[in-house]
């Protein structure tokens, strides 16, 4: 008996799977660390995957 293949995750079309990024705000702090902020993709809330589309459900007969 063969193993069932798991479905591949749907990659978010807005961020192409790169859901979180670090953005430098310029300069360094007193310890010499680069100051950054984290920004998440607003469409997938930082997960990198998109929910399944349900708009094709009505096409079934």
mmCIF file as Biopython writes it, N, C-alpha, C and O atoms, coordinates in Angstrom:
data_model
#
loop_
_atom_site.group_PDB
_atom_site.id
_atom_site.type_symbol
_atom_site.label_atom_id
_atom_site.label_alt_id
_atom_site.label_comp_id
_atom_site.label_asym_id
_atom_site.label_entity_id
_atom_site.label_seq_id
_atom_site.pdbx_PDB_ins_code
_atom_site.Cartn_x
_atom_site.Cartn_y
_atom_site.Cartn_z
_atom_site.occupancy
_atom_site.B_iso_or_equiv
_atom_site.auth_seq_id
_atom_site.auth_asym_id
_atom_site.pdbx_PDB_model_num
ATOM 1   N N  . UNK A ? 1  ? 0.845   -1.178 0.000   1.0 0.0 1  A 1 
ATOM 2   C CA . UNK A ? 1  ? 0.000   0.000  0.000   1.0 0.0 1  A 1 
ATOM 3   C C  . UNK A ? 1  ? 0.887   1.237  0.000   1.0 0.0 1  A 1 
ATOM 4   O O  . UNK A ? 1  ? 1.851   1.318  0.762   1.0 0.0 1  A 1 
ATOM 5   N N  . UNK A ? 2  ? 0.569   2.175  -0.833  1.0 0.0 2  A 1 
ATOM 6   C CA . UNK A ? 2  ? 1.392   3.381  -0.933  1.0 0.0 2  A 1 
ATOM 7   C C  . UNK A ? 2  ? 0.939   4.430  0.072   1.0 0.0 2  A 1 
ATOM 8   O O  . UNK A ? 2  ? -0.213  4.441  0.507   1.0 0.0 2  A 1 
ATOM 9   N N  . UNK A ? 3  ? 1.855   5.297  0.426   1.0 0.0 3  A 1 
ATOM 10  C CA . UNK A ? 3  ? 1.519   6.388  1.331   1.0 0.0 3  A 1 
ATOM 11  C C  . UNK A ? 3  ? 0.752   7.462  0.575   1.0 0.0 3  A 1 
ATOM 12  O O  . UNK A ? 3  ? 0.987   7.706  -0.609  1.0 0.0 3  A 1 
ATOM 13  N N  . UNK A ? 4  ? -0.147  8.079  1.270   1.0 0.0 4  A 1 
ATOM 14  C CA . UNK A ? 4  ? -0.902  9.176  0.662   1.0 0.0 4  A 1 
ATOM 15  C C  . UNK A ? 4  ? -0.058  10.440 0.675   1.0 0.0 4  A 1 
ATOM 16  O O  . UNK A ? 4  ? 0.581   10.771 1.674   1.0 0.0 4  A 1 
ATOM 17  N N  . UNK A ? 5  ? -0.068  11.120 -0.423  1.0 0.0 5  A 1 
ATOM 18  C CA . UNK A ? 5  ? 0.688   12.366 -0.524  1.0 0.0 5  A 1 
ATOM 19  C C  . UNK A ? 5  ? -0.098  13.474 0.153   1.0 0.0 5  A 1 
ATOM 20  O O  . UNK A ? 5  ? -1.305  13.608 -0.046  1.0 0.0 5  A 1 
ATOM 21  N N  . UNK A ? 6  ? 0.597   14.260 0.948   1.0 0.0 6  A 1 
ATOM 22  C CA . UNK A ? 6  ? -0.060  15.401 1.581   1.0 0.0 6  A 1 
ATOM 23  C C  . UNK A ? 6  ? -0.162  16.527 0.569   1.0 0.0 6  A 1 
ATOM 24  O O  . UNK A ? 6  ? 0.773   16.747 -0.200  1.0 0.0 6  A 1 
ATOM 25  N N  . UNK A ? 7  ? -1.269  17.240 0.553   1.0 0.0 7  A 1 
ATOM 26  C CA . UNK A ? 7  ? -1.403  18.338 -0.409  1.0 0.0 7  A 1 
ATOM 27  C C  . UNK A ? 7  ? -0.401  19.449 -0.096  1.0 0.0 7  A 1 
ATOM 28  O O  . UNK A ? 7  ? -0.140  19.764 1.065   1.0 0.0 7  A 1 
ATOM 29  N N  . UNK A ? 8  ? 0.146   20.024 -1.144  1.0 0.0 8  A 1 
ATOM 30  C CA . UNK A ? 8  ? 1.111   21.103 -0.941  1.0 0.0 8  A 1 
ATOM 31  C C  . UNK A ? 8  ? 0.395   22.339 -0.413  1.0 0.0 8  A 1 
ATOM 32  O O  . UNK A ? 8  ? -0.744  22.605 -0.797  1.0 0.0 8  A 1 
ATOM 33  N N  . UNK A ? 9  ? 1.044   23.094 0.458   1.0 0.0 9  A 1 
ATOM 34  C CA . UNK A ? 9  ? 0.394   24.286 0.996   1.0 0.0 9  A 1 
ATOM 35  C C  . UNK A ? 9  ? 0.216   25.341 -0.097  1.0 0.0 9  A 1 
ATOM 36  O O  . UNK A ? 9  ? 1.043   25.458 -1.002  1.0 0.0 9  A 1 
ATOM 37  N N  . UNK A ? 10 ? -0.830  26.074 -0.003  1.0 0.0 10 A 1 
ATOM 38  C CA . UNK A ? 10 ? -1.089  27.143 -0.975  1.0 0.0 10 A 1 
ATOM 39  C C  . UNK A ? 10 ? -0.286  28.369 -0.562  1.0 0.0 10 A 1 
ATOM 40  O O  . UNK A ? 10 ? -0.485  28.922 0.519   1.0 0.0 10 A 1 
ATOM 41  N N  . UNK A ? 11 ? 0.610   28.778 -1.425  1.0 0.0 11 A 1 
ATOM 42  C CA . UNK A ? 11 ? 1.462   29.929 -1.132  1.0 0.0 11 A 1 
ATOM 43  C C  . UNK A ? 11 ? 0.664   31.206 -1.356  1.0 0.0 11 A 1 
ATOM 44  O O  . UNK A ? 11 ? -0.063  31.343 -2.340  1.0 0.0 11 A 1 
ATOM 45  N N  . UNK A ? 12 ? 0.816   32.127 -0.429  1.0 0.0 12 A 1 
ATOM 46  C CA . UNK A ? 12 ? 0.108   33.411 -0.509  1.0 0.0 12 A 1 
ATOM 47  C C  . UNK A ? 12 ? 0.537   34.158 -1.774  1.0 0.0 12 A 1 
ATOM 48  O O  . UNK A ? 12 ? 1.734   34.350 -1.988  1.0 0.0 12 A 1 
ATOM 49  N N  . UNK A ? 13 ? -0.407  34.582 -2.617  1.0 0.0 13 A 1 
ATOM 50  C CA . UNK A ? 13 ? -0.038  35.281 -3.846  1.0 0.0 13 A 1 
ATOM 51  C C  . UNK A ? 13 ? 0.473   36.697 -3.597  1.0 0.0 13 A 1 
ATOM 52  O O  . UNK A ? 13 ? 1.118   37.275 -4.472  1.0 0.0 13 A 1 
ATOM 53  N N  . UNK A ? 14 ? 0.205   37.258 -2.446  1.0 0.0 14 A 1 
ATOM 54  C CA . UNK A ? 14 ? 0.645   38.624 -2.176  1.0 0.0 14 A 1 
ATOM 55  C C  . UNK A ? 14 ? 2.105   38.710 -1.755  1.0 0.0 14 A 1 
ATOM 56  O O  . UNK A ? 14 ? 2.800   39.663 -2.107  1.0 0.0 14 A 1 
ATOM 57  N N  . UNK A ? 15 ? 2.576   37.708 -0.997  1.0 0.0 15 A 1 
ATOM 58  C CA . UNK A ? 15 ? 3.951   37.771 -0.494  1.0 0.0 15 A 1 
ATOM 59  C C  . UNK A ? 15 ? 4.822   36.640 -1.029  1.0 0.0 15 A 1 
ATOM 60  O O  . UNK A ? 15 ? 6.007   36.580 -0.702  1.0 0.0 15 A 1 
ATOM 61  N N  . UNK A ? 16 ? 4.269   35.744 -1.843  1.0 0.0 16 A 1 
ATOM 62  C CA . UNK A ? 16 ? 4.986   34.602 -2.416  1.0 0.0 16 A 1 
ATOM 63  C C  . UNK A ? 16 ? 5.627   33.720 -1.351  1.0 0.0 16 A 1 
ATOM 64  O O  . UNK A ? 16 ? 6.665   33.110 -1.605  1.0 0.0 16 A 1 
ATOM 65  N N  . UNK A ? 17 ? 5.033   33.641 -0.176  1.0 0.0 17 A 1 
ATOM 66  C CA . UNK A ? 17 ? 5.521   32.772 0.877   1.0 0.0 17 A 1 
ATOM 67  C C  . UNK A ? 17 ? 6.510   33.432 1.835   1.0 0.0 17 A 1 
ATOM 68  O O  . UNK A ? 17 ? 6.852   32.850 2.864   1.0 0.0 17 A 1 
ATOM 69  N N  . UNK A ? 18 ? 6.973   34.636 1.508   1.0 0.0 18 A 1 
ATOM 70  C CA . UNK A ? 18 ? 7.875   35.367 2.398   1.0 0.0 18 A 1 
ATOM 71  C C  . UNK A ? 18 ? 7.017   36.308 3.241   1.0 0.0 18 A 1 
ATOM 72  O O  . UNK A ? 18 ? 6.914   37.500 2.952   1.0 0.0 18 A 1 
ATOM 73  N N  . UNK A ? 19 ? 6.412   35.760 4.273   1.0 0.0 19 A 1 
ATOM 74  C CA . UNK A ? 19 ? 5.355   36.446 5.003   1.0 0.0 19 A 1 
ATOM 75  C C  . UNK A ? 19 ? 5.846   37.485 5.996   1.0 0.0 19 A 1 
ATOM 76  O O  . UNK A ? 19 ? 5.128   38.445 6.275   1.0 0.0 19 A 1 
ATOM 77  N N  . UNK A ? 20 ? 7.038   37.326 6.535   1.0 0.0 20 A 1 
ATOM 78  C CA . UNK A ? 20 ? 7.569   38.277 7.514   1.0 0.0 20 A 1 
ATOM 79  C C  . UNK A ? 20 ? 8.918   38.787 7.047   1.0 0.0 20 A 1 
ATOM 80  O O  . UNK A ? 20 ? 9.748   38.023 6.554   1.0 0.0 20 A 1 
ATOM 81  N N  . UNK A ? 21 ? 9.126   40.069 7.204   1.0 0.0 21 A 1 
ATOM 82  C CA . UNK A ? 21 ? 10.401  40.675 6.823   1.0 0.0 21 A 1 
ATOM 83  C C  . UNK A ? 21 ? 10.884  41.575 7.944   1.0 0.0 21 A 1 
ATOM 84  O O  . UNK A ? 21 ? 10.087  42.107 8.717   1.0 0.0 21 A 1 
ATOM 85  N N  . UNK A ? 22 ? 12.186  41.739 8.025   1.0 0.0 22 A 1 
ATOM 86  C CA . UNK A ? 22 ? 12.786  42.664 8.983   1.0 0.0 22 A 1 
ATOM 87  C C  . UNK A ? 22 ? 13.215  43.910 8.218   1.0 0.0 22 A 1 
ATOM 88  O O  . UNK A ? 22 ? 13.931  43.818 7.221   1.0 0.0 22 A 1 
ATOM 89  N N  . UNK A ? 23 ? 12.780  45.057 8.681   1.0 0.0 23 A 1 
ATOM 90  C CA . UNK A ? 23 ? 13.072  46.324 8.016   1.0 0.0 23 A 1 
ATOM 91  C C  . UNK A ? 23 ? 13.932  47.160 8.949   1.0 0.0 23 A 1 
ATOM 92  O O  . UNK A ? 23 ? 13.593  47.345 10.118  1.0 0.0 23 A 1 
ATOM 93  N N  . UNK A ? 24 ? 15.037  47.661 8.437   1.0 0.0 24 A 1 
ATOM 94  C CA . UNK A ? 24 ? 15.884  48.502 9.272   1.0 0.0 24 A 1 
ATOM 95  C C  . UNK A ? 24 ? 15.265  49.884 9.390   1.0 0.0 24 A 1 
ATOM 96  O O  . UNK A ? 24 ? 14.735  50.424 8.418   1.0 0.0 24 A 1 
ATOM 97  N N  . UNK A ? 25 ? 15.337  50.446 10.575  1.0 0.0 25 A 1 
ATOM 98  C CA . UNK A ? 25 ? 14.787  51.774 10.799  1.0 0.0 25 A 1 
ATOM 99  C C  . UNK A ? 25 ? 15.888  52.833 10.790  1.0 0.0 25 A 1 
ATOM 100 O O  . UNK A ? 25 ? 15.627  54.014 11.020  1.0 0.0 25 A 1 
ATOM 101 N N  . UNK A ? 26 ? 17.089  52.410 10.531  1.0 0.0 26 A 1 
ATOM 102 C CA . UNK A ? 26 ? 18.208  53.337 10.415  1.0 0.0 26 A 1 
ATOM 103 C C  . UNK A ? 26 ? 18.966  53.481 11.721  1.0 0.0 26 A 1 
ATOM 104 O O  . UNK A ? 26 ? 18.375  53.591 12.795  1.0 0.0 26 A 1 
ATOM 105 N N  . UNK A ? 27 ? 20.256  53.479 11.609  1.0 0.0 27 A 1 
ATOM 106 C CA . UNK A ? 27 ? 21.103  53.675 12.773  1.0 0.0 27 A 1 
ATOM 107 C C  . UNK A ? 27 ? 21.223  52.445 13.643  1.0 0.0 27 A 1 
ATOM 108 O O  . UNK A ? 27 ? 20.648  51.393 13.364  1.0 0.0 27 A 1 
ATOM 109 N N  . UNK A ? 28 ? 21.991  52.609 14.708  1.0 0.0 28 A 1 
ATOM 110 C CA . UNK A ? 28 ? 22.218  51.524 15.653  1.0 0.0 28 A 1 
ATOM 111 C C  . UNK A ? 28 ? 21.953  52.023 17.062  1.0 0.0 28 A 1 
ATOM 112 O O  . UNK A ? 28 ? 21.987  53.225 17.326  1.0 0.0 28 A 1 
ATOM 113 N N  . UNK A ? 29 ? 21.690  51.085 17.964  1.0 0.0 29 A 1 
ATOM 114 C CA . UNK A ? 29 ? 21.449  51.470 19.349  1.0 0.0 29 A 1 
ATOM 115 C C  . UNK A ? 29 ? 22.781  51.623 20.082  1.0 0.0 29 A 1 
ATOM 116 O O  . UNK A ? 29 ? 23.839  51.533 19.459  1.0 0.0 29 A 1 
ATOM 117 N N  . UNK A ? 30 ? 22.743  51.852 21.388  1.0 0.0 30 A 1 
ATOM 118 C CA . UNK A ? 30 ? 23.963  52.089 22.161  1.0 0.0 30 A 1 
ATOM 119 C C  . UNK A ? 30 ? 24.898  50.890 22.170  1.0 0.0 30 A 1 
ATOM 120 O O  . UNK A ? 30 ? 26.112  51.052 22.294  1.0 0.0 30 A 1 
ATOM 121 N N  . UNK A ? 31 ? 24.348  49.692 22.040  1.0 0.0 31 A 1 
ATOM 122 C CA . UNK A ? 31 ? 25.167  48.480 22.050  1.0 0.0 31 A 1 
ATOM 123 C C  . UNK A ? 31 ? 25.723  48.137 20.671  1.0 0.0 31 A 1 
ATOM 124 O O  . UNK A ? 31 ? 26.514  47.202 20.542  1.0 0.0 31 A 1 
ATOM 125 N N  . UNK A ? 32 ? 25.329  48.867 19.657  1.0 0.0 32 A 1 
ATOM 126 C CA . UNK A ? 32 ? 25.801  48.612 18.300  1.0 0.0 32 A 1 
ATOM 127 C C  . UNK A ? 32 ? 24.910  47.709 17.480  1.0 0.0 32 A 1 
ATOM 128 O O  . UNK A ? 32 ? 25.264  47.339 16.361  1.0 0.0 32 A 1 
ATOM 129 N N  . UNK A ? 33 ? 23.740  47.344 18.025  1.0 0.0 33 A 1 
ATOM 130 C CA . UNK A ? 33 ? 22.809  46.494 17.286  1.0 0.0 33 A 1 
ATOM 131 C C  . UNK A ? 33 ? 22.015  47.319 16.286  1.0 0.0 33 A 1 
ATOM 132 O O  . UNK A ? 33 ? 21.615  48.449 16.567  1.0 0.0 33 A 1 
ATOM 133 N N  . UNK A ? 34 ? 21.799  46.742 15.130  1.0 0.0 34 A 1 
ATOM 134 C CA . UNK A ? 34 ? 21.008  47.392 14.099  1.0 0.0 34 A 1 
ATOM 135 C C  . UNK A ? 34 ? 19.544  47.382 14.517  1.0 0.0 34 A 1 
ATOM 136 O O  . UNK A ? 34 ? 19.010  46.329 14.867  1.0 0.0 34 A 1 
ATOM 137 N N  . UNK A ? 35 ? 18.894  48.528 14.485  1.0 0.0 35 A 1 
ATOM 138 C CA . UNK A ? 35 ? 17.486  48.613 14.882  1.0 0.0 35 A 1 
ATOM 139 C C  . UNK A ? 35 ? 16.603  48.178 13.721  1.0 0.0 35 A 1 
ATOM 140 O O  . UNK A ? 35 ? 16.702  48.712 12.616  1.0 0.0 35 A 1 
ATOM 141 N N  . UNK A ? 36 ? 15.730  47.195 13.985  1.0 0.0 36 A 1 
ATOM 142 C CA . UNK A ? 36 ? 14.826  46.677 12.962  1.0 0.0 36 A 1 
ATOM 143 C C  . UNK A ? 36 ? 13.415  46.547 13.523  1.0 0.0 36 A 1 
ATOM 144 O O  . UNK A ? 36 ? 13.209  46.492 14.736  1.0 0.0 36 A 1 
ATOM 145 N N  . UNK A ? 37 ? 12.458  46.501 12.615  1.0 0.0 37 A 1 
ATOM 146 C CA . UNK A ? 37 ? 11.081  46.188 12.967  1.0 0.0 37 A 1 
ATOM 147 C C  . UNK A ? 37 ? 10.648  45.013 12.079  1.0 0.0 37 A 1 
ATOM 148 O O  . UNK A ? 37 ? 11.205  44.811 10.999  1.0 0.0 37 A 1 
ATOM 149 N N  . UNK A ? 38 ? 9.682   44.261 12.525  1.0 0.0 38 A 1 
ATOM 150 C CA . UNK A ? 38 ? 9.162   43.134 11.756  1.0 0.0 38 A 1 
ATOM 151 C C  . UNK A ? 38 ? 7.825   43.518 11.156  1.0 0.0 38 A 1 
ATOM 152 O O  . UNK A ? 38 ? 6.947   44.043 11.841  1.0 0.0 38 A 1 
ATOM 153 N N  . UNK A ? 39 ? 7.680   43.249 9.865   1.0 0.0 39 A 1 
ATOM 154 C CA . UNK A ? 39 ? 6.423   43.521 9.173   1.0 0.0 39 A 1 
ATOM 155 C C  . UNK A ? 39 ? 5.875   42.213 8.623   1.0 0.0 39 A 1 
ATOM 156 O O  . UNK A ? 39 ? 6.600   41.454 7.981   1.0 0.0 39 A 1 
ATOM 157 N N  . UNK A ? 40 ? 4.596   41.948 8.873   1.0 0.0 40 A 1 
ATOM 158 C CA . UNK A ? 40 ? 3.930   40.743 8.387   1.0 0.0 40 A 1 
ATOM 159 C C  . UNK A ? 40 ? 3.039   41.082 7.205   1.0 0.0 40 A 1 
ATOM 160 O O  . UNK A ? 40 ? 2.534   42.199 7.090   1.0 0.0 40 A 1 
ATOM 161 N N  . UNK A ? 41 ? 2.854   40.110 6.337   1.0 0.0 41 A 1 
ATOM 162 C CA . UNK A ? 41 ? 1.963   40.273 5.194   1.0 0.0 41 A 1 
ATOM 163 C C  . UNK A ? 41 ? 0.532   40.458 5.712   1.0 0.0 41 A 1 
ATOM 164 O O  . UNK A ? 41 ? 0.059   39.639 6.500   1.0 0.0 41 A 1 
ATOM 165 N N  . UNK A ? 42 ? -0.162  41.515 5.286   1.0 0.0 42 A 1 
ATOM 166 C CA . UNK A ? 42 ? -1.524  41.732 5.777   1.0 0.0 42 A 1 
ATOM 167 C C  . UNK A ? 42 ? -2.536  40.730 5.216   1.0 0.0 42 A 1 
ATOM 168 O O  . UNK A ? 42 ? -3.589  40.521 5.820   1.0 0.0 42 A 1 
ATOM 169 N N  . UNK A ? 43 ? -2.241  40.118 4.091   1.0 0.0 43 A 1 
ATOM 170 C CA . UNK A ? 43 ? -3.193  39.185 3.493   1.0 0.0 43 A 1 
ATOM 171 C C  . UNK A ? 43 ? -3.216  37.839 4.209   1.0 0.0 43 A 1 
ATOM 172 O O  . UNK A ? 43 ? -4.283  37.252 4.388   1.0 0.0 43 A 1 
ATOM 173 N N  . UNK A ? 44 ? -2.039  37.341 4.623   1.0 0.0 44 A 1 
ATOM 174 C CA . UNK A ? 44 ? -1.979  36.016 5.259   1.0 0.0 44 A 1 
ATOM 175 C C  . UNK A ? 44 ? -1.615  36.098 6.739   1.0 0.0 44 A 1 
ATOM 176 O O  . UNK A ? 44 ? -1.449  35.062 7.383   1.0 0.0 44 A 1 
ATOM 177 N N  . UNK A ? 45 ? -1.490  37.279 7.280   1.0 0.0 45 A 1 
ATOM 178 C CA . UNK A ? 45 ? -1.151  37.514 8.690   1.0 0.0 45 A 1 
ATOM 179 C C  . UNK A ? 45 ? 0.167   36.849 9.087   1.0 0.0 45 A 1 
ATOM 180 O O  . UNK A ? 45 ? 0.312   36.388 10.219  1.0 0.0 45 A 1 
ATOM 181 N N  . UNK A ? 46 ? 1.117   36.798 8.172   1.0 0.0 46 A 1 
ATOM 182 C CA . UNK A ? 46 ? 2.441   36.287 8.489   1.0 0.0 46 A 1 
ATOM 183 C C  . UNK A ? 46 ? 2.599   34.787 8.420   1.0 0.0 46 A 1 
ATOM 184 O O  . UNK A ? 46 ? 3.610   34.268 8.894   1.0 0.0 46 A 1 
ATOM 185 N N  . UNK A ? 47 ? 1.649   34.061 7.850   1.0 0.0 47 A 1 
ATOM 186 C CA . UNK A ? 47 ? 1.777   32.607 7.767   1.0 0.0 47 A 1 
ATOM 187 C C  . UNK A ? 47 ? 2.441   32.154 6.473   1.0 0.0 47 A 1 
ATOM 188 O O  . UNK A ? 47 ? 3.081   31.102 6.449   1.0 0.0 47 A 1 
ATOM 189 N N  . UNK A ? 48 ? 2.305   32.920 5.403   1.0 0.0 48 A 1 
ATOM 190 C CA . UNK A ? 48 ? 2.890   32.551 4.116   1.0 0.0 48 A 1 
ATOM 191 C C  . UNK A ? 48 ? 2.012   31.656 3.273   1.0 0.0 48 A 1 
ATOM 192 O O  . UNK A ? 48 ? 2.357   31.343 2.134   1.0 0.0 48 A 1 
ATOM 193 N N  . UNK A ? 49 ? 0.879   31.239 3.816   1.0 0.0 49 A 1 
ATOM 194 C CA . UNK A ? 49 ? -0.041  30.392 3.062   1.0 0.0 49 A 1 
ATOM 195 C C  . UNK A ? 49 ? -1.377  31.093 2.899   1.0 0.0 49 A 1 
ATOM 196 O O  . UNK A ? 49 ? -1.750  31.949 3.702   1.0 0.0 49 A 1 
ATOM 197 N N  . UNK A ? 50 ? -2.076  30.724 1.867   1.0 0.0 50 A 1 
ATOM 198 C CA . UNK A ? 50 ? -3.384  31.311 1.589   1.0 0.0 50 A 1 
ATOM 199 C C  . UNK A ? 50 ? -4.462  30.265 1.861   1.0 0.0 50 A 1 
ATOM 200 O O  . UNK A ? 50 ? -4.224  29.075 1.657   1.0 0.0 50 A 1 
ATOM 201 N N  . UNK A ? 51 ? -5.629  30.681 2.310   1.0 0.0 51 A 1 
ATOM 202 C CA . UNK A ? 51 ? -6.713  29.711 2.520   1.0 0.0 51 A 1 
ATOM 203 C C  . UNK A ? 51 ? -7.202  29.163 1.180   1.0 0.0 51 A 1 
ATOM 204 O O  . UNK A ? 51 ? -7.009  29.788 0.137   1.0 0.0 51 A 1 
ATOM 205 N N  . UNK A ? 52 ? -7.829  28.006 1.219   1.0 0.0 52 A 1 
ATOM 206 C CA . UNK A ? 52 ? -8.366  27.392 0.011   1.0 0.0 52 A 1 
ATOM 207 C C  . UNK A ? 52 ? -9.457  28.285 -0.570  1.0 0.0 52 A 1 
ATOM 208 O O  . UNK A ? 52 ? -10.268 28.858 0.157   1.0 0.0 52 A 1 
ATOM 209 N N  . UNK A ? 53 ? -9.456  28.386 -1.882  1.0 0.0 53 A 1 
ATOM 210 C CA . UNK A ? 53 ? -10.479 29.200 -2.544  1.0 0.0 53 A 1 
ATOM 211 C C  . UNK A ? 53 ? -11.767 28.406 -2.627  1.0 0.0 53 A 1 
ATOM 212 O O  . UNK A ? 53 ? -11.754 27.220 -2.958  1.0 0.0 53 A 1 
ATOM 213 N N  . UNK A ? 54 ? -12.862 29.050 -2.331  1.0 0.0 54 A 1 
ATOM 214 C CA . UNK A ? 54 ? -14.147 28.369 -2.330  1.0 0.0 54 A 1 
ATOM 215 C C  . UNK A ? 54 ? -15.076 28.914 -3.413  1.0 0.0 54 A 1 
ATOM 216 O O  . UNK A ? 54 ? -16.262 28.585 -3.424  1.0 0.0 54 A 1 
ATOM 217 N N  . UNK A ? 55 ? -14.562 29.741 -4.322  1.0 0.0 55 A 1 
ATOM 218 C CA . UNK A ? 55 ? -15.429 30.333 -5.336  1.0 0.0 55 A 1 
ATOM 219 C C  . UNK A ? 55 ? -15.815 29.336 -6.433  1.0 0.0 55 A 1 
ATOM 220 O O  . UNK A ? 55 ? -16.758 29.595 -7.181  1.0 0.0 55 A 1 
ATOM 221 N N  . UNK A ? 56 ? -15.120 28.217 -6.547  1.0 0.0 56 A 1 
ATOM 222 C CA . UNK A ? 56 ? -15.435 27.230 -7.570  1.0 0.0 56 A 1 
ATOM 223 C C  . UNK A ? 56 ? -16.489 26.238 -7.105  1.0 0.0 56 A 1 
ATOM 224 O O  . UNK A ? 56 ? -16.897 25.365 -7.871  1.0 0.0 56 A 1 
ATOM 225 N N  . UNK A ? 57 ? -16.928 26.359 -5.875  1.0 0.0 57 A 1 
ATOM 226 C CA . UNK A ? 57 ? -17.879 25.407 -5.314  1.0 0.0 57 A 1 
ATOM 227 C C  . UNK A ? 57 ? -19.216 25.441 -6.039  1.0 0.0 57 A 1 
ATOM 228 O O  . UNK A ? 57 ? -19.863 24.402 -6.175  1.0 0.0 57 A 1 
ATOM 229 N N  . UNK A ? 58 ? -19.645 26.602 -6.507  1.0 0.0 58 A 1 
ATOM 230 C CA . UNK A ? 58 ? -20.921 26.729 -7.183  1.0 0.0 58 A 1 
ATOM 231 C C  . UNK A ? 58 ? -20.935 26.132 -8.574  1.0 0.0 58 A 1 
ATOM 232 O O  . UNK A ? 58 ? -22.008 25.978 -9.158  1.0 0.0 58 A 1 
ATOM 233 N N  . UNK A ? 59 ? -19.773 25.787 -9.131  1.0 0.0 59 A 1 
ATOM 234 C CA . UNK A ? 59 ? -19.713 25.253 -10.484 1.0 0.0 59 A 1 
ATOM 235 C C  . UNK A ? 59 ? -20.091 23.783 -10.551 1.0 0.0 59 A 1 
ATOM 236 O O  . UNK A ? 59 ? -20.280 23.250 -11.644 1.0 0.0 59 A 1 
ATOM 237 N N  . UNK A ? 60 ? -20.204 23.123 -9.422  1.0 0.0 60 A 1 
ATOM 238 C CA . UNK A ? 60 ? -20.569 21.713 -9.425  1.0 0.0 60 A 1 
ATOM 239 C C  . UNK A ? 60 ? -22.036 21.530 -9.799  1.0 0.0 60 A 1 
ATOM 240 O O  . UNK A ? 60 ? -22.882 22.366 -9.481  1.0 0.0 60 A 1 
ATOM 241 N N  . UNK A ? 61 ? -22.317 20.433 -10.470 1.0 0.0 61 A 1 
ATOM 242 C CA . UNK A ? 61 ? -23.702 20.165 -10.832 1.0 0.0 61 A 1 
ATOM 243 C C  . UNK A ? 61 ? -24.165 18.868 -10.222 1.0 0.0 61 A 1 
ATOM 244 O O  . UNK A ? 61 ? -25.314 18.470 -10.415 1.0 0.0 61 A 1 
#
